[in-house]
Amino acid sequence: MMIPGITPVQALATNKMGSIFGTATSAVTYYRRVHPDLRTALPMAVVALVASGGGAAVASLLPSEVFRPIIVAALIGVLIFTIAHPTMGQLTALRHTGARHYGLAVLLGASIGFYDGVMGPGTGSFLVIGLVSVLGYSFLAASAKAKIINLATNIGALIVFTANGSILWGLGLVLGGSNMLGGYIGLVRPWPRGARSSGSSSSWW
């Protein structure tokens, strides 16, 4: 979101204000319908919240141009990875157990959370791809967890942006209402059979 007369940090902060409504709506809906295992999602969310706050603080100090090439390269990488692995994520088949599983989950939460605080575009996709490719979740299970973690990253960044006065509240509330409505409309649709199971097929995605 870029509007003449506002700084990149104000645009990022105000966009976070709007995004949090949409992610909250999606997170609640996914939780109610899929019932994801929170033993992985909650530690990731806590770490991601703190990391996102750190990223938001960095965003106030560095120009967005520093990160733009990284964002473009990362998004292209996600696209290529998804095309190259068409069957990945159909079923949950965890690649790690115990401390290694949670350690990788926390590392994912920290790195993607920091990125979301600094810039943000593609955060949901990065979370889903990370949960699928690194940890071995199905796309449906990964999507449900990603919504919870993304909500946490938005909260973390929003705390910092509120403290430094970067948010344009009027515009943010308008964006928030639109995102909430869009999130609700997008989720009011038939869900696949077995959506409550983290091991269910995700061919609907």
N, C-alpha and C positions, 0 to 999 in steps of 0.2 A: 504494500500500500504506500503510494507516494502522492502527496498533495503539495502543490506549490506553497512555499512559505513556511514549511515545517522542516525540522531537521530529521536526518535518518533515524536518530535515537528516538525522537518523538513518534515517528511513524512506526518503529518497531514496538515501542511501549504501548501505543494506542491499539495496535494490531493484537498485542497480547491481551489487552483488556477485552477486545471483542472475541478473541479465540477461546477464552476461558469458558464462556457461556456454551459454545458449541461442544467443546471437549467434555464439559461436565454433563451435558445432555447425553452425549454418546457413551461416556463411561458408565453412567447409571443404567442406560438401556442395555449395553452389552453385559454388565454385571448381572442384571436381572434375568437375562435370557440365556447367557452362556455359563454363568457361575464359574468364572476362572479361578484356578488355584492361586490364592493370595500369598502363599509362602514364598513365591518368587516375585510376584508383582509388587508387593509392599516394600521389601528391601530395595528393589530397583527404584521405586517411586521416591522413597526417602532420600536416597543418594542423588537421584536425578534432580530433585527439588533444590538441594543444596548446590549442586553443580550448576544448575540453571541460574541461580542467584549470582553465582560467581561469574558466569558468562555475561549476565546482564550488566554487572559492574564493569567488565572489560569492554562491553559494547559502548559504554558511555565515554570511553577513553580513546578508542581506535576507530578510524573511518571504516565504513562498511566495505569500501573498495578492496580492503586488505583481504577480506574473506570471500568475495564474490567468485574468483576463479576456483576456489576450493569447493564452493557450493555447486557450481556447474559441473565440475568433474565428479563430485560425489553422486549427484542425481543421474548423470549419464552412467556411472558405474552401477547404480541400482537397477537402471533399465536393462543394461547388458546382462547383469546377473540373473534377473528375472526371466529374460528371454532364453538364456542358456540353460536354465534349470526349470523346465515347464512342469515337472512332476513334483518338485520339492514342495513340502508344506501340505500335502494332501492328508497326511496322518501325523499325529504326534509320535515321534520316536526319539526320545531324549538322548543326546549324545554324551552327556556327562551326568554324574551323580555326586551327591554329597557336597563337600567343600568346593570342589572344582566347579560344579554347576553354579553354586551361589556366587563364587568369586567372579566367574565370567559374567553372570547376570549383573552384578554390581558394577563391574567395569563397563559394560554396555550402558547401564543407566547413567554413570558418571560422564562418559564421553559424549553421549547423545544429549544428555541434559545440558552440558556446557555449551554444546553447539546450539541448542535451542535458545539458550539465553543470549548468545551472541548474535545469531541471525534468525534461525527458525524454519525457513522453507524446507519441506520434505521431512520434518522430524518424525511424523507418524509413519511414513514409509521406511525410514531408517530403523525405527524401533521394530516394526514388523519383520523386515528382512533380517535384522540381527537376531531376533527371537527364533526365527525359522532356521536360518543358516548356521548360527553359532550354537544355539541350545537345542534345536530339533523339534520345536513346537509346530503344530499345524497352523495354517494361516488363520483359521477361525480362533483358535486358542491364543495365538500371538496377537491378533487384532484386539481381542478383549483385554489382554494385559497392556497392550500399547496405549489404549484409551486411558487407562488408569495412570500410567506413567506420564503420558502427555499432559494430563490434567495437572499432575504434580509439577512438571517443568514450567507450565504456564503460571502456576501459583508462585513458584520460586522467583521467576523473572519479574512477575507483577509486584512482588513485595519490594524488590530493589527499585523498580521504576517508579513506584509510588513514593518511596522515600526520597528519590532525587527529583521529583516533580516533573517527570517527562511525559506523563499521560495527559492526553486531551480527552477529558472525561465525557463531554457531550458526544463527541464522535465515537468514542469507545463504546458507549452504551447503545448507540444506534447500530454499530457493527455487531455488538453482542446480541441484540435482539434478532438481527438478521441471521447470525450464525446459529442461534438456538432454534429458530424456525426451520432453517435449512437442515440442521442436524436431526430434528424431529421428523421432518418430511422424508428425509433420506432413510430413516430407520423404521418408518411405518410401512412395512412390506412383508411378504411371506418370508419366513426364515427357513433354512433347510432342515430336514428331519435330522434329529440327533444334535441340534445346535447346542444342547446343554452338555454335551460330552466334549471334553478337550481333545479327544482322539477322533472326532468325526471328520468326514471328508469336507474339503473346502472348495469343491469344484465350482460352487456358485460365485466365488470371488472373482 
